[in-house]
Amino acid sequence: MNKLFYTPYAYAKLIFMRDIGDTEVGGWGITSEQNPAIIHDFQLCPQECSSTSVDFDDDGLVQFFDRMASAGLQPFQYGRVWIHTHPGNSASPSGTDV
């Protein structure tokens, strides 16, 4: 089983997004080229959220991928690790997550 690790910065951003509202929030884990198992940033793109789902805006997702590529990142650094929160401090995966 592969493990992912978060830098304190990335983890703090993820916890902030979890705690700021009562909906799920989705985003992308940004990794370095040298070690794709370490998430060093958490980035959002436009989305519709509810208490149980995240739906990314298609155009916003394309713009996010374009922005990351223009910044010189490789696709595996920004498009491989999809992350989402659960409202209410829940760290347990839902049935859909599993």
Secondary structure, 3 states (H helix, E strand, C coil): CCCCEECHHHHHHHHHHHHCCCCCCEEEEEECCCCCCEEEEEECCCEEECCCCEEECHHHHHHHHHHHHHCCCCHHHHCCEEEECCCCCCCCCCCCCC
